[in-house]
Amino acid sequence: MPDKEREDFIDRLSSKLTGYVGPAAVILIGDALKTLGHGSEMLAREEIPRIIESVSDPLEKEERESLARWGLGYLQK
């Protein structure tokens, strides 16, 4: 995944999650990256579904679905 696109994904994911869970978004993203075994600088496009699934756990059903649909856009690039 190109650096610019990866940074854009993490920034937008953080923004979307902050709207749902507030400042805990940073923690959720950090924990999701730890489960992958590396930091955001190594994030591959194929790992996006795992990141989305991991950070979606505390969300309401509608929020999880919305976030999953949003994440699909990055898979199709």
N, C-alpha and C positions, 0 to 999 in steps of 0.2 A: 504494500500500500504506500503510495507516495507520501512524503512527509507532510505536505500541505493538507492533503485529504485526511490523513490520520489525525492531525491536529484539529482540523475542522470537526471531524467526527467526535473526538473527545470533548471539545468545547461545547458543541451542540448537545451532546448527551448530558453533559454536566448541567447545562441550562435547562433542559427538559426535566431532568430528575429533580433539580432544585425547585422547580414549580410544583412537583409532587410531594417531595419529602424534605424540602428546605436544605439546610447546610449538611445534612446527612448524606447528600448526594456524593460529595467528595469521598466519604468513607466507603460508600457502596461501590464506587468505581475503583477505588484503590484495592478493595477486597476482591473484586472481580478480576482485576489484573493479576493479583497474587495467585488466584486459582489457576491462571494460565501459566504461571511460573516466570513471568517477565513483566517489564514495565511497558508503558504505552508506546515507547519508541520502537518496540518490536512487534506491535500489533499487526496482524495480517487480516486481510479482508474476510477470510474464511472463519476467523474467530469472532466476528461480530455477533452471530447468533448466540454464542456462549456468553459473551459480555452482556447482551440484552437480557438473556434468561437469568443470569446471575443477579443483575441489578433490579430486576422486576419483582423479585420475591416479595418485598413488603408492599407492593402496589395493589390497588384495587383492580378488579378484572378489566374494567374499561381502560384504565391507565396502562396496564400490561399490554393489552391489545393495540392501543394507540402507539406505544413505544415500539412494539414488534413491527407494526406497519412502517413506521418511520425508519427503522433499521434496515428494512428490505431495500430501501432506496440506495443505501451504501453497498449492498451486495450486488446490485444490478449495474454498477458503474464499471 
